[in-house]
Amino acid sequence: MASDTTREAELVQLSVYRRLGGVERLRLALELSELAQTLAVAGIRQRHPDATAAEIARELSRRG
């Protein structure tokens, strides 16, 4: 359980996820992946404001 989530809220969230169909689960996974990448790029840009797009891409690849 996430430290900022009550058990009741977690159970509701799991229930919603379980009702999703395959397409909706895939869409959600892709959206979360894009969000994670956006946040990672923002972090790299904050730490290295002069980094080029190629340098940022290399750093993302290095992280894995």
Buried (B, 14 or more C-beta within 10 A) or exposed (E): EEEEEEEEEEEEEEEEEEEEEEEEEEEEEEEEEEEEEEEBBEEBEEEEEEBEEEEBEEBEEEEE
